Amino acid sequence: MMTPDIASQESEKLCRLAPVIPVLVIDDVSLARPLAEALVAGGLPVLEVTLRTPEALDAISEMAKVEGGIVGAGTLLTPQDVSRAVDAGARFGVSPGATDHLLDACEGADLPLLPGAATASEAMRLLERGYTVQKFFPAEANGGAPALKAIGAPIPQVRFCPTGGVSLSNAPVYLGLPNTLCVGGSWVAPKDKMAAGDWAGIEALAREAAALPVTR
């Protein structure tokens, strides 16, 4: 069984691999592998596939075959989600919030989890359980970088991956905070480029994101 402190250590390692974790919504499995190849080639090896479409689990399975990629499952809500994600080949999980049932399931499945927190109380509760690496979500709706900076002042033990409304324009502000390890964003894989099979364009966006400076 994976303890929360080990889970956070593993999550921190993943967050330190690149400034941006692509947050991907995939509704066509045929696009999964070339998309992963483009993002990895562009310098973004850690990929989050959200469980928001019926094709998500099959997409994770396809992406898991890409050399150099580390594919995880986002939008984990239930223990059943955790089980299905692990079976599909997910190597980490991400959740919009956190419940005891979900945390228990991830720990029991040895799945590193980036649990979501939106308030100081939620961050403190996760810290009390042992999670020192968390997802700040939804970032922009909860006050953006100023709010995350404010939370970091009294709770410096926790590092975050802010997600939700993060873009190329505001990512540098988040990445300049001492309590931010990386950001999660969907802008590196726009739907129009995916639909057109513009993998070179997506790789270029990934390279741009991978070059963003980080203050850790």
Secondary structure, 3 states (H helix, E strand, C coil): CCCHHHHHHHHHHHHCCCCEEEEECCCCHHHHHHHHHHHHHCCCCEEEEECCCCCHHHHHHHHCCCCCCEEEEECCCCHHHHHHHHHHCCCCEECCCCCHHHHHHHHHCCCCEECEECCHHHHHHHHHHCCCEEEECCCHHHCHHHHHHHHHCCCCCCEEEEECCCCCCCHHHHHCCCCECCEEECCCCCHHHHHHCCHHHHHHHHHHHHCCCCCC
